[in-house]
Amino acid sequence: MKILVVYDSVYGNTEKIARAIAGAVTPPDEIEVLRASEAGLLSLETANILVVGSPTHGGRPVQAIKEFLNRIPADALRNVAVTSFDTRILGQGKSVGIRMLTKVFGYAAGRISDVLKAKGGRLVTEPDGFIVEDSEGPLKKGELERAADWMKAIIAAAK
Ligand SMILES: Cc1cc2nc3c(=O)[nH]c(=O)nc-3n(C[C@H](O)[C@H](O)[C@H](O)COP(=O)(O)O)c2cc1C
């Protein structure tokens, strides 16, 4: 089974989640982790599972992820199990501005999975969001472990 994780990250938190996800895969040679700007279509051709992760910016994935998704040809994910994750701030306990932002705009992960499904992918596990305490991080305690468990669930569901 070949697993491809494609991510982008501004402050490093989404990258940490991507690496935690990769760390949960054995044997390690089954997983490839690529920044979106470096992810070519060639690596997609051999992937059985594709996981795409992005920071949430204004409820959406960042530009590099949008561009990666745009590069995927129609139907190219026909035989690929797909899902997605984002990193996000929980509105709870934050300023009115941030509460409004998160409520009105929502989060990136669901939007990424919608595109992956539209390109033919089979949603294998619901998209998920991992929490940062603030825009630049850090990740909330326990999120790296939760990311590793999420990956194990994806592998089990894809079998
Ligand atoms: C321009 C900008 C817009 C953001 N918009 C949102 C948002 O709409 N919802 C949210 O939960 N977090 C938002 N955030 C916080 C990001 O989720 C957070 O910076 C990101 O998860 C950190 O991941 P990274 O370290 O990989 O960049 C925003 C951050 C920036 C810089």
The ligand as an SDF file (V2000), in Angstrom:
LIG
                    3D

 31 33  0  0  0  0  0  0  0  0999 V2000
   -4.3410   34.8840    7.1540 C   0  0  0  0  0  0  0  0  0  0  0  0
   -4.8320   33.8600    8.1500 C   0  0  0  0  0  0  0  0  0  0  0  0
   -6.1640   33.5040    8.1510 C   0  0  0  0  0  0  0  0  0  0  0  0
   -6.6390   32.5450    9.0690 C   0  0  0  0  0  0  0  0  0  0  0  0
   -7.9630   32.1890    9.0370 N   0  0  0  0  0  0  0  0  0  0  0  0
   -8.3910   31.2380    9.8950 C   0  0  0  0  0  0  0  0  0  0  0  0
   -9.7430   30.7810    9.8300 C   0  0  0  0  0  0  0  0  0  0  0  0
  -10.5620   31.2150    9.0210 O   0  0  0  0  0  0  0  0  0  0  0  0
  -10.1390   29.8270   10.7280 N   0  0  0  0  0  0  0  0  0  0  0  0
   -9.2530   29.2700   11.6220 C   0  0  0  0  0  0  0  0  0  0  0  0
   -9.6640   28.4050   12.3780 O   0  0  0  0  0  0  0  0  0  0  0  0
   -7.9670   29.6740   11.6910 N   0  0  0  0  0  0  0  0  0  0  0  0
   -7.5240   30.6320   10.8590 C   0  0  0  0  0  0  0  0  0  0  0  0
   -6.2170   31.0320   10.9170 N   0  0  0  0  0  0  0  0  0  0  0  0
   -5.2940   30.3600   11.8450 C   0  0  0  0  0  0  0  0  0  0  0  0
   -4.6640   29.1630   11.1440 C   0  0  0  0  0  0  0  0  0  0  0  0
   -5.5520   28.0900   11.2320 O   0  0  0  0  0  0  0  0  0  0  0  0
   -3.3100   28.8090   11.7430 C   0  0  0  0  0  0  0  0  0  0  0  0
   -2.4190   29.8770   11.4750 O   0  0  0  0  0  0  0  0  0  0  0  0
   -2.7670   27.5400   11.1300 C   0  0  0  0  0  0  0  0  0  0  0  0
   -3.5410   26.4270   11.5060 O   0  0  0  0  0  0  0  0  0  0  0  0
   -1.3590   27.2700   11.5480 C   0  0  0  0  0  0  0  0  0  0  0  0
   -0.8560   26.2600   10.6860 O   0  0  0  0  0  0  0  0  0  0  0  0
    0.6040   26.3870   10.0660 P   0  0  0  0  0  0  0  0  0  0  0  0
    1.5340   26.5260   11.2450 O   0  0  0  0  0  0  0  0  0  0  0  0
    0.8250   25.0980    9.3770 O   0  0  0  0  0  0  0  0  0  0  0  0
    0.6540   27.5540    9.1590 O   0  0  0  0  0  0  0  0  0  0  0  0
   -5.7360   31.9720   10.0190 C   0  0  0  0  0  0  0  0  0  0  0  0
   -4.3920   32.3400   10.0000 C   0  0  0  0  0  0  0  0  0  0  0  0
   -3.9290   33.2670    9.0850 C   0  0  0  0  0  0  0  0  0  0  0  0
   -2.4660   33.6380    9.1050 C   0  0  0  0  0  0  0  0  0  0  0  0
  1  2  1  0
  2  3  1  0
  2 30  2  0
  3  4  2  0
  4  5  1  0
  4 28  1  0
  5  6  2  0
  6  7  1  0
  6 13  1  0
  7  8  2  0
  7  9  1  0
  9 10  1  0
 10 11  2  0
 10 12  1  0
 12 13  2  0
 13 14  1  0
 14 15  1  0
 14 28  1  0
 15 16  1  0
 16 17  1  0
 16 18  1  0
 18 19  1  0
 18 20  1  0
 20 21  1  0
 20 22  1  0
 22 23  1  0
 23 24  1  0
 24 25  2  0
 24 26  1  0
 24 27  1  0
 28 29  2  0
 29 30  1  0
 30 31  1  0
M  END
$$$$
